[in-house]
């Protein structure tokens, strides 16, 4: 890192009733498959952590890394994250809250008309993430796994859970409560574990980690350069308010939310390292990096006084770059090194180290990318009205003309289709959504284009780098591997003719309705019901991230059985819909209040893993090795609701090879859903089934009049 640069490095009560009768009804109809334990042997992350240093002085420290296949690590990472679309890390120098967070009442910056209070005004008063009681978590766990197993398996799981409650469980709970006490007021008991979970993941980040957000069209900026320049210029307004702490604090109803994630949006990058990546933030960056035809350029967007260049000046620079960038086939062009960010993290770490040691110019090249406010990718593709093609471009593209390590990549097609690809380590979708909403508001209301005077082009220059000995071969291998991966990913996009207004008219929660439609659609496509999660935001707590809402419940099994029964009375089908929706809402509320089961059990298992590695003859609790436990954490259906009026699509990859990734937005008149799957045509088949399932539900709750 250049000494002149300012850089922060982040080291980073359930019913016991059985559902066998319902399952037997579906089994007899050939519609329900109870998976065999041997087919679902994916293990939970074996990462283990502990407090080696004094947490009062140094924050949460991660002690040991996972020793397991990367595919297993990826599965568990993504099952826990979202991917509402997930590591609030402490700064390397200290895990303590920053001065502006600790002393917000006295440190508040004079607020502008944008906000009556400073951005971090509520930070010091945010509650801590609670530690649920062990008994409650175990009881809810049994309720969650009951629809995933046979009666015999469930009886065994009950016995293992009871043994855990009188065995090692209370001691692990005591250790967790101690950790929560040491981190109180500074962070959460989850933060250190969360950081390591992300940064030690060795799988490639595109598709596996990074979600994609496709923006709605801008009628005032239809060409590529104008579209990109408008978004960048509005970003500078958002960044200014953030730096001056004039950004209005996030609120949910009257509850303030944690604002710390915004520190990691701009000038931020994930850096590949052997075993564990780093995350860096350059808060004083004044440039963006533009990639056009795989060639890299820096464009200054703030001058020496941190005054933004005009939108037309930035547009002129982007226009010139897009016209002048040589084809990657030209003899004087650089090969597409951005594809290196699509590789295994250890492979990329080794190649990056080789590049840096080979020539000083490479260190400058990489530093310019790492420290940029964001990366702007000017593509040659024109997806037009092909929504699936647009989703593909923003989610993964061809792996070329990208830098997937960057916290934010703005991707703009030749026809002006635009979106963001987000590196998920340091912040969640809710944070990016606030940013997108604010810049869209600025784009819709600003008078910049009418008021700006013609001026010189914003300063820009090409970035050069030098190939190391084997770089070309590594790039070629990386490109072939990524092409194979993204070509195997099937993507379907649905826009239903049923929206929020129709669902609310039926007097059920819109999100619950979508989740039930997802379950019914998955059953119709695959003939089975599997473990499902939806992410719930926990930012009401200090440094909160997400919790997993387990959508697949006994009420859902009853609901699917009822919807697939042509002889069941209408009233009975209506009742099962409402009961399942009510149960879903209850779960969402519990998770948002820090009373979920997934994060709690995951941390307890990590503590047990650490003890197993340091204590001779320590035996892991059979509770954690139960095949039902493994099945419960193998999320075949991964879902996330990231709706906004500023977006047209939201997508991410499946978290397991045999799964489906479902990103959706609930609008007044439609539900926009993007499905991704590595199974042949499953993404496209799913969106068709989803639209039909949602319509069937609405017609059941509000039957159309007979002719």
N, C-alpha and C positions, 0 to 999 in steps of 0.2 A: 504494500500500500504506500502510495506517495506520501512523504512526510507532510507535504503542504496540504494534503486533503484532510478534511474532517470526516472521520469514519468511526462508526460504532459497530463492533462485532458482537453478534449474538451467538454465544455458545449454546452456541446454542443449548290391602288385604284381599288376596285373590281367592276365588272360589276353587275348592278342591274337586269340584264335580268332574267326572270324566267326560270325554267327548267321543268315546269309542262307538256309541250308537250312531252319532252323526257320521263319523268316519266310515263306519260299516255301510251306511246308506250310500255314501259316495263310492266306496270300494265296490259295492255290488253293482253300481252303475258303470264301473270302470273309469271313474273320473278322479279318484284321489289316489295318489301314490305316496306311501309312507317310505321315505328314503332309508336305505340300509345304512347302519353306522359305518360300515367299511367304505361306503361310497362318499362319506362326508368326513374324512379324517383330517381335514385342515386344522392345524393347531393354532391356538392362540399364541400371540407373540411371547417369546421366551425372554424378552428384554427384562432386565431387573435393575432396580435403582436403589439408592440409599443416600443418606445424608452423611457424607464423609467429612465435610467442613461444617463449621458452625453455621446453621441456617440463619441465625440472628445476624451474623456478620457478612455472610457471603451468599445467602439465598439458596435455592434448591440446587443441588449438584447431582449430576448423573454419574453413577459409579461403574456400571458395566454394560456392555453392549450385547445385543442378541447374537446367539450362535445358532442359526437356523436358516433354512432356504429362504431366499429373498421373496419367492412367490408367497410363502406363508406370511412373511412380514408385511408384504403389500396388502394381502387380504385383510389382515386384522387392522392395519393402519386405516385403510379406507372405510372399513365397516364402522369404525369409531368416528371418523371425521365427519363426513359431510354431513360430507361433501355437501350440510347446507353451506356446503360448499361450502385443514385445521392444524398452534404452539405459541402461546404468548410467552415469549422467552424473556428472561431477565437480561439486562445488558451484561456484557462480560465483566465489566468493572464492578458491578454490583447488582444484586437481585432486588434491591430496594426500589420502591417507587421513586420516580424522579422528583426533583424538588417541586416542580409545578404541580405534581400530583399530590405530594405529601402536604403541601402548604397552600392548597388551592384558595383557601379563604383569604390569605394574605398576599398571595402571589398572583391574584387574578389580574389579567391585563384589562385595561379600560375597554369595555365592550363597545363595539360599533352597533349600528342599527341592525346588523345581522343577528346579534345575540345579546340579550340583556345580561348574560353571565358569560364567563370565559369557558372555553372548550372543556377544560378539566375541573370545572367548578365543583362537580359532584364526586370526583374520584375519591377523596379522603373519607367520604361518608357512605361509600358503597359497601354493602354487606359482604362477608366472606362466603365462598362456596361451602355449603354445609356438608358434613359427613353423615350420610343416612345411617340409621341404625342397622346393625347386621341382621337382626331378626326381620326387619321390614324388607330389606333387600332380598333375603333368601325366600321369604314368602312370595314376593312379587316375581322372583325368578322362577319359582315353581309354576306360577300362573302363566308365565311367558312361554315355558317349554312344553306345557301340557299338550297344546295342539300340534306339537312337532314330533310326538313320539307315541308309541303304542302303550297300552295299559301296563304291560309288563315292564317296559322301559321306565315308565313314569314312577312305578312303585320302587324300582331300584334307585332312581334319581332322588326320590323323597328320602330314602334311607341314607344315601350319601350326604344329602343336605343336612339331615338331622345330626349325622356324625360330625360334619364340619362345624355345626353350631356349638357342639360340646367339645370339639377337639381344638385344632389349630386356629380356627376362625376368630375366636375372641382375642387371641394374642396378636394376630395380624391386624385386627380392628384397633387394638390398643396402640400399635405402632403407627397406624395411619392417623389416629387422633392426635398422637404426639407430634407428628409431622405437621398436621393442620394447625396445631397450637404454635409451632415454631414459625410458620409462614404467615400467621395472622397479621393483618395490617400491611403486609408487603406483597403478597402474591396469593396463589391458591395452592392447595395440596396437590393439585393435578398438573400444574404448569411445568415443572421440571420433567415429569414423565412424558408429558405431551410433546415437549420440545425434542427430547431424545427419540421418541417414536417417529417423528417426521424426519429428523436430520440423519438418523441411522438407516432409514429405508434405502436399500441399494437398487431398487428397481428404477427404470427410467421414469421421469416425471410427466411427460406428455401422455395424455389419455388416462394414465394410472392415477395421477394426482391433480393435474391442472384442469379445472372446469372452464367452460366457455360461455360468454355472454354476448349475444347478438343484439346490436342496437337497432332501434326503429330508424326509419329513413329520415333524412333532414332535407326538406324541400328547398331550403335556401342554399344548400351546399351539396351539389349533386356529383361533381367531379371528384376524383381521388384526392388531389392536392388540397382542394378547398375543404373536403370532409375531414381529412387528417388535421389540417391547420386549425379548423374550428374547434375540434375536440382538444387539441393540445393547448390552444389559447384559453379555453374555458377551464382546463385543468390548472393552469397557472393561477387563475382566480381562486379556485378551491385551495390550492397549495398556499397561497398568500394568507387566506383566512385561517388555515390550519396552523401556519407558522406563527401568526400573530394571536393565536388562541381566540379567534373571533368566530370560529365554526360553532354553530348552534349545537349543544350537546344532544346526543341521541336520547329519545324518550320512547317508552312503550306505555301508552296511556299517560299516567302521571308518574311513572317509574323511570328514573334516570338509568342509563346504560353505560357500561364501561367504554371509554374512548381510547384506550391504549393502543388498539390495533392500528389506528390511523398513522401511528409513527412509522409503520413498516410498509406503507403503500408506495412511497416515492423515493427515488435514489437508492433502491433496495435490490439485492440480488442474493440468490442462493449460490454458494460456492462449493464445488465438488471437492471433497477431501476423502482420503482413504478411510473407510470405516464409519466416518461421521462428517457430514457436511457442516459448513459454517453459514451464517446468514449475516450479511453486512448491510449497513445503512449509511448513506452519505447525505446528511440533511442539508448541506449547502450547495448541492449540485445546481448548475445553471444550464445544462445542455440535455438534449435527447439524442439517442442514437437511432438513425434511420437505416433500414435494410431494404435495398432494392436490387433485384436480380442477384441476390446473395452477396452483394457488395455492401460494405458498412461505411457510414458517414456520421460525423457529429454535426449537430445543428444547435447553435446557441439560441436559446429561447428567452433567456434573461441576460441583460447587459451587466457591466461591472457593478452597477448600483442596484442590481436585482430588480430592475424595471423590465417588465415584459416587452418583448418585441411585438409589433402590431401583427394582427392576424394575417394581413396581406403580405407582410414581410416573411412570415413563416411559410405561408402558402407558396410564395415565390421560390423559396429554398427547396421545398418538397417537389415542386414542379420541375425545377432544374435537375434535381437528383434523379427523378423518375425518367427523365428524358436522356440524361447523360450516362446513367449507370450502364456499364458494358454487360453484354450477355456473358453468362458463366462459361460459354463456349469460346469466348475470345481469348486469345493467347495471353493478353496482358491482364486478365481478370484473375481474382483469387477464387479458389475452390470454395464450395459452400460449407464453411466451417461450422455454421450454426447447427448443422445436423449432428454434431458431436454432443449437443445437449439432449439428444434423444436416446443416448446410450445408458447402459448400466452405470451407476454413479461411481463405482471404483474404476471402471474402464475410462470414464471421462476424467476422473481425478488424475489418473496416471498420465493421460494425454495432455491435460492442461498443464501439469507440472513440467512435462517435457517441452511444451511450447514456451513456457515462461523461462526455462533455463537455457533454451536454445539461442534466443536473441532478445536483447532488451526491448526491441520494438514490440515484441509480443506482449510483454508486461504492460506497456503503455496501451496497446490495443485492448487487452482484457480489462484494464482499469477503466478505460473510457466507457466500456459497456456496463461494467459493474456499478459505476458511479452515476450513470445517466438517470435522469428523472424517470424516464420510461424508454422502452424500445418501440419504435414505430415501424411496422412492416408494410411496405407498399408492394402489394402483390400484382401479378399480371393476370390473374384469373378474374372472371366476371360471372358469378353464380346467378345473377339476375333474379328471377322469381322461383328458382329451384331452392326451396328452403332447406332441404337435406344437404345440398351442396354447400350452402352458406354455413350450416352447422358444422360440416366437415372442415371447411376452410378455417374457421375460428378455433375449433377443437384441436385439430392436428395438422391440417394442410398436408403437404408432402414431406414435412420435416425440414424442408429447405426454407430459406428466407425467414428464419425464426431464431429466437434465443430463449428457450423455454425456462432457463434459470432466472430470468428477470421477473420481479414481482408483478409487474404489469406490462403486457405487450398489447399495444393498440394495433390491430390488423385491419387494413383497409384495402378492399379489392379495387380493381381498375374501374368498376362501375359504381363505386362509392359505398358498396355494402361494407359495414364496419362492425367491429366487436372487440372484446377484450379476452385475452387468455391470461389466467391468473395462477401464479405459483402459490400453492395453498399453505405453505408452512407457517407463515406468520399471521395470517388473518383469514377470516371467513367470508362467505358470500354476502352476509348482511352488511359488512363494512364496505365492500366494493359496491354494493347496491346503493348505499347512501351517496357515495362519490358519483356514481353514474347518474343518479337522480338529480344531484346538484348541478352537474355539468350540462345535463339535458335542459334543465330549467334555464341555465345561463344561455345556452345556444338558442332556445326558443324566444327569449326576451331581450337579449342584448341588441344594442344599436351600433355595435362596433363597425360592422360592414358599411353602414351609411356614414359614420363619422370619421373613419380613418382616412388619412391623406396618403398619397403615394409616397413610398419611401424606399430606401435601399433594401436589398434582400438580406434576410437574417444571415449572419456568418455561418458558413458550413465548410467542411473539408472532408476528403476521403480518409478512411482509416486503413492503414497498411499493416500487414503482418507477414511473417516469414514461416514457411513450412518447416517443421522439424523432419527428422529422417524418415519416419514412417507415417506422417500425417495423412498423405493422400490415400494410402491403403486403409487407414482407420476411417476416414471419411467415406470411402467407397463401401466398406463393410457396414458402417452405421446406416448409410442410406438404404442399402439393400434390406437390412434387418427391419428398419422402420417401415419401409414400403410393404413388406410382408405383414407387419403388424396392423397397419391402418387399413390395408385392403381386406383383412379378415374381419374388420369391424362393420357390422351392419347397422345403419342408422335409419330410423323412421321418424317422421314428424307428423303430428296430428294437430288439427285445429277444430275442436268440437263446435257444434252449433248449440251447445248448452253452456251457459256461463254462470257467473256468481249470482246474478239476479234470479235465474231460474231455480238455482239450488236453494237460495234463501227463501224463495216463495214456498219451498217444500218444508221449511222450518228445520233444517239441519245445517250443521257447519259445512261450509264449502270445502275446506281442507279435508274434513272427514269423508265427505262424499267422494272426492277425488281418490283418496286412499282406498276406499271400499271398491270403487270402480277398478282401481289397479289390481286389487286382489281377485276380483271376478274375471278380469281380462287375463291375468296370469294363469288362472285355473283353466280358462277356456283354451288358451294357447298351449299349455304344457300338461294339463290334466293333473296338476298337483298344486299344493299350497306349501310354501316354503318360508323360511325365516326372512323377515322384512324389517328394514329400518327406515325411519324418517328422522332427519336431524331437527332438534329443537334448540333454539338459541338460549344460552345461559349468561348473556352479557349483563343481566341485572346484578351479577356478582362481580367483584373485583377480579379482573383478568379472566372473566368467564369466556368460554368458547361454545361448545355444543354438548348435547346429550342425545342419546339414541331413544327414539320413540319406537317401540316394538309393535308394529301394526298388526301382525298376525296373532290374533287372539281367539279364544274359544267362541266369542261372539261373531268373529269373522267367519269361522267355520260354519256356524249356524246360518249366517247370512248367505254364504255361497250355496249351501245345501238348499236353502229356501228358494233362492233365485233360479236354481237349476231344476226345481221340482214343478212340473207343469200342473200338478193336481193340488198343490197347496193353496189354501184360500188366500185371496188378495190381502186381507187384514193381517194374516200371519206373516206374509212376506214384508209388508210395511213395517210391522213390529220388529222384525229381525234387522231391517235396515236401521231403524232408529236406535235400537239397542246397541248395535255395533258402532254407530256414529257417536253415541253418548260415551261408550267405553273409550273410543279413540280420543275424544276431547279430554276426558279425565286423565288419560295418560300424558297427553301433551302438557297439561297444566302441571302435573307432578314433575315431569322432566324439566320444564322451564323453571320450576322452583327448586331444582337441585336434588330431586328425589327419584331420579332414575336408577337403574340397576347396572347399566353397562360400565360406566366409568368407575363405579365403586368396586365391582368385581374385578375389573381389569387391573386396578392398582393393587388390590389385595393379592392377586396372583403374581404381579411383578415383585411385590415384597417377598412372597414365598419363594419365587425363583432366585432372588438374591440370597436368601438364607440357605437355599439348597446348594448354591455355589460356594459359600464360605463356611458352612457347618458340616462337618463330616457326618455321614449317615443320616442327614436330614431327609425325611421322606415327604415328597409332595403329597398334599391332600388328594385322595381319590376323587373328591368332588370336582377338582379342576381337570382331571383326566377322564371323566365320564364322557363316553361318545355323545351323549345327549348335549353335554356342555359344548363340545366341539361343533355339533350340528347347529346349535343355537347361535353360534358366532360365525357361521358360514352364511353370509347374507346374499342369497340368490337374487333378492329384489332390493335394490338400493334406490332410495327416492329422496328428492329434495324440492321444496317449494321456494322458488326465488322470483316472485312476481314483481313487476314494476311497469309503470306506464312508459318508461323509457326503453324497454326491451321488447324484442319480438320473439326471441328464443333463448333458452338456457339449456346447456347440455353438459354431460360428463360421461366417462367410461364406466363400464361395470366393474365392481370391486372383486369379483371372482370370475374365473374363466367360464363357468357355466351359468353366469348370472346376467341380469339386465340392469342397466343404469337409466333411471327415469328422472329427468329434470322437467319441472312443469311450472306454469304461471297461470293463475286464476284471474281472468279478466271479467269485466261485467257481462260480456256477451259470448265468451268462449273460454275454453281451457286449452292452452297451447302446451303440448307435451312432446318432448324429444326422447326417443328410446334408443339405446345403444346395446348391442349384444354381439358376442363372438360366435353365436350359434347362427347357422344359415337362415337368413330371412327373418330371424326372430324379432329384430327391431321393427321392421316394416309390418310384420304380422301383428305385433303387439299393439301398435297405434290404431290399427283397424279394429281390433278387439276392444281396445279401451273406449273408443268412441261409441261402439255398440253397447258396451257395459254401462257407460254413463247414461246413455239414452234409456236403456232398460230400467235403470234405477229411478230416473225422473218420471218415466211413464208409470212405474209401479206406485210411486208416492203420489203422483198427480195424474191419474189415468185420463187419457184424452177422451172426449165425449164420443159415444157411439154414433155412427151416421144414421 
